[in-house]
Amino acid sequence: MKIIAGLIVALAIGVFFLVPQVVFVVDETEVAIVTRFGELQGVQENPGLNFKTPFVEKVTKYEKRLLIFDAPPQSMLTRDKKRLEIDVYARGRIVNPRLFRETVFTEANAATVAIPIISSSLREEIAKDDQIEIIAVNREEIMIRVRDAVAPQLVPFGIEVIDIRIKRADFPATIADSVYARMQAERKRIADRERAEGAERDAEVRASVDREAAIIRAEATRDAQITRGEGEAESVKIFAEALQQDPDFYAFQRSLQAYRTFLPDGNTTLVLPADSELFQFLQSPMGSNR
Amino acid sequence: MYNRDEPEVNLEQILERLRNFIGKLRGGRGGGNGLAYIIIGGFAVLLGLWLATGFYSIEISEQGAQRLFGKYQGPPVEPGLHWYYPSPIGAKDVVAVNEIRSLEVGFRGNTDNPIPDEANMITGDQNIVVAQLLVQFRIKNLEHFLYRAVDPDGVTIKDAAETSLRQVVGQRAIDDVLTIEKEAVQVDTQRQLQKLLDLYETGIDVTEVRLLDVSPPTQVQDAFDDVVRAREDKERIINLAAAYREGQIPLARGDAARLTESAAGFKETRVAEATGQAERFLAVLEEYRKAPEVTRQRLYLEAMEEVMPGIKKFIVDPENGGGLLQFLPLTDDGNSNDLFPTPSN
C-alpha cells in the first residue's frame, strides 16, 4: 500500500513538474515553433499533443487563424487630383512560421510591417484611377490589384494575404461643406426642372383643350350651315316642282298676294286710266268702253 | 462570445500538490499505512471530482465542439447531457448556433442614435447618403466559427458589413439608393457580405440584411424635401390642367349640339313651310283649272277690292290723256313729285 501511495506521489510530482517540460499542446487555432536556445528545431502545425526535449527546448505559438491588419484612415490623391479619405483593412495568415519568426517575431510586429506596405501599394493604385472610378466602378478591381501587389511583398515575412478591402472611401472632412453645397445646387436644379415641366404640361394641355374645343365648335357650325343649306335647297325644290305645274297662274296669284301686302299702306297714289278693265263697268253696264 | 474551459491554474492541481507535500512530510517521519490510505483515498476523491467536471449539457439551439489536447474532434455535439475529458486533457466549447444575432451598422440601439462615421457614405454620383443597416446572422459551421477567424462575430463581420454596404451603395446614384434600388441594395449587400464571410471562413450565415433608414444628410434635407414638393406641385398643376379639359370639352360639345340641333330645326321648318305652301298652291291650282277664266276674274276682283280702299286713286280719261301733267301735283304735300320725277310726253 505504501508503494501505491508513493507511486501516486511520484506521479503527481511528475505530472506537475516534468510533464509540462516534455509535452506541449497545440491548439486548433495555433501553430507552434520549437527552439533550442533560440535555434529553430521544428514547426508543429497540426493541433494535438506533442513532445519536446525537456528544459532545453522552448515552444512559441503563433496564430493560425486569419490575422487582421487594420490601417488607419489616410488621405490619398486620385489621378484627377482629388483627395479621398481611405480606410483599408487586410486579412492574412501565417503560412511560414519559420520565416515569420525570423523576420517579424510577433503578430503585433507583423502589423507594423504589413500596414505600411499595404498603404503604399494602395496609394499607388489610387493614383492610377479617377475619383469616380474608385467610388463607383473599379473598387473591386482596385482591391484585387492591391492584393496582388502586396502579396509578394509579404511572402518574405511568411504571411499570405487573403484579402484586402477598402472599408471606406470618403470625402475629406474639409470638403464636406462644398459637397453639401453641390448637392443642394443639384436638388434645386431638379426641383426647378420639375416645376418647369409642370408648367409646360399645363400650357400644353390647356392649348390642346382650347384647340379641341374650337374644332368641335367649328365643325358643328359647318355642319349646321350645311343642314340649313339643305333645308333651303329642298324648300326651293318643293316650290319649284309645285309651281312649274302652272307658272302663269302662279305669277298671277302671287302678284295679287303681293299687291295685298304692299299697296294698302296709306301713302300710295295710283293713276288709273278710265278704260282699264277694272272700270269697264264704271261708265256702262255693258262694259262699253272695252 | 464562446467560452473555453481552460483555466490557467487548475484547482485540482493545486490541491493535489498540497496533499503530496503533506504526504511527503509525514512519510519522512516514517508514518504508517494510515497516511498511505489517506493519500490514496484523497487521490481517488479528487480523481472522481475531476472526472465529474467532464459533464456538461447543451441546450436546444446550441451545439458543442470538443477538443482533445487542442485538436478539434468533430462532428459538433447536439443538445443533451454529455461527458468529455476534463481540462486540461479535453476542452469543450458550447455555442448557440441557431440563435439569430444582430449587427448594427450606422447606429446603436435605435435609428435615432446614428453613428455618422459609419452611416455617411458616398454614392456612385458622388453624393453623400446616410444609411443604417441591420444585419442578422447565425452560425452555419461551428468549427470554422470557433477556430478559423479572429473575432468572427465582432470585428470581422463588422468590417465586412461596412465594406459591403459602402461598395454596393457606391455603385448606385443617390436617387436610386433613396427610392427604387433600396431592395437591390439589401440583396447585393447580403450577397457581398456572405462572400466575404465565407472567404474569411467565419462559419457565419447571413440570414437578413435590412436597410432601416436611408436618407440624405441633415445638411441638405431641406433641398431634398423641396424636390419632393416640386414633384407634388407638378402633379397638382397637371391635375388642374386635366380638370380644365374636363370642364371645357363638354362645354364645346354642348355648343356644338345646340348649333346642330337648331340647324336641323331650321331645315325641317323650311321643308315643312315649303311643302305646305306648295300643297296649298296645287290645291288652288286644281280648282282653278276647272274654270280658269271665271276664277281668274274673281280672284283679281277680290284682290282689288281689298287693295283699293287704302289707295288714293285718280282715274283719267285716255282721250284726254295728254293733259295728265296738269293734275300734278296730285296731293297737297308737295312731295308727290317723287312719283313722276320726269314728265313724260
Interface residues (C-beta under 8 A of the other chain):
Chain A: M1 K2 I4 A5 G6 I8 V9 A12 I13 V15 F16 V25 V26 D27 E28 T29 E30 N46 P47 G48 L49 E63 R65 L66 L67 I68 D70 Y89 R91 Q131 I132 I135 A136 V137 R139 E140 I162 D163 R165 I166 K167 R168 A169 D170 F171 A176 V179 Y180 M183 Q184 E186 R187 K188 I190 A191 D192 E194 R195 E197 G198 A199 R201 D202 E204 V205 R206 S208 V209 D210 E212 A213 A214 I216 R217 E219 A220 T221 D223 A224 Q225 I226 T227 R228 E230 G231 E232 E234 S235 V236 I238 F239 E241 A242 L243 Q245 D246 F249 Y250 F252 Q253 L256 Q257 Y259 R260 L263 P264 D265 G266 T268 T269 L270 V271 L272 P273 A274 D275 L278 F279 L282
Chain B: Q13 E16 R17 N20 G23 K24 G27 N33 L35 A36 Y37 I39 I40 F43 R67 L68 F69 G70 K71 Y72 P88 N120 M121 I122 T123 G124 D125 Q126 N127 I128 L146 Y147 R148 A149 V150 D151 V155 T156 D159 A160 E162 T163 R166 Q167 G170 Q171 L196 L199 Y200 E201 P216 P217 Q219 V220 A223 F224 D226 V227 R229 A230 R231 D233 K234 E235 R236 I237 I238 L240 A241 A242 Y244 R245 Q248 I249 L251 A252 R253 D255 A256 A257 L259 T260 S262 A263 A264 F266 K267 E268 T269 R270 V271 E273 A274 T275 Q277 A278 E279 F281 L282 V284 L285 Y288 R289 P292 R296 L299 Y300 A303 M304 E306 V307 P309 G310 I311 K312 K313 F314 I315 V316 D317 P318 G321 L324 L330 T331 S336 L339
